[in-house]
Amino acid sequence: MPRSVNSVASRARRKKVMKQAKGYFGRRKNVWTVSKNAVEKAMLYSYTGRKHKKRNFRSLWIQRINAGARLHGMSYSAFMGKLHANEIELNRKVLADLAMNHPEAFKAIVDKVK
């Protein structure tokens, strides 16, 4: 009995990877072994990039809150400590948005915790 290989599924798998490699430079776009490695590496980068994006946004929010708090004579750490002490449950994303786009609302929060 001859060996049965599912070439339809194999071809589909390769086509899927080659489609993902579309737009790459040189042999990365049209040679199977090279493009497979390039796509695997790209997927790894995209996975870690999604994690880094969360870190980057948190640090951006902290910088914006710090800048807003320093306009009113407080440091970031003192402001956040007093927020928690007064049991004001606003996350950094909301606080950063208030500091950037609604300074009067942010000033009200700072005055409340002082």
GUZAMI-852671 format. One record per residue: residue number from 1; residue in three letters; x, y, z of N, C-alpha, C in turn. Coordinates in steps of 0.1 Angstrom, whole numbers. Example, Ala and Ser with C-alpha at 12.3 -4.5 7.8 and 13.67 -1.06 7.14 Angstrom:
# GUZAMI-852671
  pos  code    nc1    nc2    nc3   cac1   cac2   cac3    cc1    cc2    cc3
    1   ala    132    -57     78    123    -45     78    132    -33     78
    2   ser    128    -22     71    137    -11     71    129      0     79
***
This chain:
# GUZAMI-852671
  pos  code    nc1    nc2    nc3   cac1   cac2   cac3    cc1    cc2    cc3
    1   met      8    -12      0      0      0      0      9     12      0
    2   pro      6     22     -9     14     34     -9     12     43      3
    3   arg     23     51      5     22     60     17     13     71     13
    4   ser      4     75     23     -6     85     20     -1     98     27
    5   val      1    108     20      4    121     26     -7    131     22
    6   asn    -10    139     32    -21    149     30    -15    161     24
    7   ser    -13    161     11     -6    172      5    -15    185      4
    8   val    -28    183      4    -37    194      4    -35    203     16
    9   ala    -35    196     28    -33    204     40    -19    210     41
   10   ser     -9    202     37      4    207     37      6    220     29
   11   arg      0    219     17      1    231      8     -7    243     14
   12   ala    -18    240     20    -26    251     26    -18    257     38
   13   arg    -11    249     46     -3    254     57      8    263     51
   14   arg     15    259     41     26    267     35     20    279     28
   15   lys      9    278     22      3    290     16     -1    301     26
   16   lys     -5    296     38     -9    305     48      3    313     53
   17   val     14    306     55     27    312     60     32    322     49
   18   met     32    317     36     37    326     25     28    338     24
   19   lys     15    337     26      7    349     26     11    359     37
   20   gln     14    354     49     18    362     60     32    369     57
   21   ala     40    363     48     53    368     45     52    378     34
   22   lys     41    381     29     39    390     17     44    404     22
   23   gly     52    410     13     58    423     16     71    423     23
   24   tyr     76    411     26     90    410     31    100    412     20
   25   phe    112    414     23    123    417     13    131    405     10
   26   gly    134    404     -3    143    393     -8    137    380     -7
   27   arg    145    370     -3    141    356     -2    131    353      9
   28   arg    129    363     18    120    361     29    105    360     24
   29   lys    103    365     12     89    365      7     85    354     -2
   30   asn     96    346     -7     92    336    -17     99    323    -15
   31   val    108    321     -5    114    308     -3    109    303     10
   32   trp    103    291     10     96    285     21    103    285     34
   33   thr    115    280     34    123    278     47    126    292     53
   34   val    130    301     44    134    314     49    122    322     54
   35   ser    111    321     46     99    328     50     92    322     63
   36   lys     93    309     64     88    303     76     95    308     89
   37   asn    108    309     88    116    315    100    112    329    102
   38   ala    111    337     91    108    351     92     95    353     99
   39   val     85    346     94     71    347    100     71    343    114
   40   glu     78    332    118     78    328    132     84    339    141
   41   lys     95    345    136    101    355    144     92    368    145
   42   ala     85    371    134     76    382    134     65    380    144
   43   met     60    367    144     49    364    154     54    365    168
   44   leu     66    362    171     72    363    184     73    378    188
   45   tyr     78    386    178     79    400    181     65    406    183
   46   ser     55    402    176     41    408    178     36    404    191
   47   tyr     39    392    196     34    387    209     40    396    220
   48   thr     53    397    219     60    405    230     56    420    228
   49   gly     54    424    216     50    438    214     37    441    221
   50   arg     27    432    221     15    434    228     17    435    243
   51   lys     26    429    248     29    430    262     36    443    265
   52   his     46    447    256     53    460    258     43    472    257
   53   lys     33    471    248     24    482    247     17    485    260
   54   lys     14    475    268      7    478    281     17    485    290
   55   arg     30    481    290     40    488    298     41    502    294
   56   asn     42    504    281     45    517    276     33    527    279
   57   phe     21    522    278     10    531    281      9    534    296
   58   arg     12    524    304     12    527    319     23    538    322
   59   ser     34    537    316     45    547    319     41    560    314
   60   leu     34    561    302     29    573    297     19    580    306
   61   trp     10    571    311     -1    576    320      6    582    333
   62   ile     16    575    338     23    580    350     30    593    348
   63   gln     36    595    336     43    607    333     32    619    332
   64   arg     21    616    326     11    626    325      5    630    338
   65   ile      2    620    347     -3    623    360      8    631    368
   66   asn     20    627    367     31    634    374     32    649    370
   67   ala     31    651    357     31    665    352     19    673    357
   68   gly      8    667    357     -4    674    362     -4    676    377
   69   ala      2    667    384      2    668    399     13    679    403
   70   arg     24    679    395     34    689    398     30    703    395
   71   leu     20    705    386     15    719    384      7    724    396
   72   his      3    714    405     -4    718    417      4    716    429
   73   gly     17    714    428     26    713    439     27    700    446
   74   met     25    689    439     26    676    445     34    667    436
   75   ser     41    657    441     48    647    433     38    636    430
   76   tyr     41    628    420     33    617    416     30    607    428
   77   ser     41    604    435     40    593    445     32    599    457
   78   ala     33    611    460     25    617    471     10    618    467
   79   phe      8    621    454     -6    622    449    -12    609    449
   80   met     -5    598    444    -11    585    444    -13    579    458
   81   gly     -4    582    467     -5    578    481    -18    584    487
   82   lys    -20    597    485    -31    603    491    -44    599    485
   83   leu    -44    596    472    -56    591    465    -60    578    472
   84   his    -51    569    474    -54    556    480    -59    558    495
   85   ala    -52    567    501    -56    570    515    -70    575    516
   86   asn    -74    583    507    -88    589    507    -98    580    500
   87   glu    -93    568    495   -102    558    489   -109    563    477
   88   ile   -101    570    468   -106    575    455   -102    565    445
   89   glu   -111    557    439   -108    546    431   -108    550    416
   90   leu    -98    558    412    -96    562    398    -83    555    393
   91   asn    -84    549    381    -72    542    376    -63    553    369
   92   arg    -51    548    366    -41    558    360    -46    562    346
   93   lys    -53    554    339    -57    558    325    -67    570    326
   94   val    -76    569    335    -86    580    337    -79    592    343
   95   leu    -71    591    352    -64    602    358    -55    609    348
   96   ala    -48    602    339    -40    608    329    -49    615    319
   97   asp    -60    610    315    -70    617    306    -75    630    312
   98   leu    -78    629    325    -82    641    332    -71    652    332
   99   ala    -59    648    335    -48    657    336    -45    663    322
  100   met    -47    656    312    -44    661    298    -55    670    293
  101   asn    -68    664    294    -79    670    286    -89    678    295
  102   his    -88    676    308    -98    683    317    -90    687    330
  103   pro    -82    698    328    -73    702    339    -81    707    351
  104   glu    -93    713    349   -101    718    360   -106    706    369
  105   ala   -110    695    362   -115    683    370   -103    677    377
  106   phe    -91    677    371    -79    671    378    -76    680    390
  107   lys    -77    693    388    -74    702    400    -83    700    411
  108   ala    -96    697    408   -106    694    418   -102    681    426
  109   ile    -97    671    419    -92    659    426    -80    662    435
  110   val    -71    670    429    -59    673    437    -63    680    450
  111   asp    -72    690    448    -76    698    460    -83    689    470
  112   lys    -90    679    465    -98    670    474    -88    661    483
  113   val    -77    657    477    -68    648    484    -58    656    492
  114   lys    -56    669    490    -46    677    498    -50    678    512
***
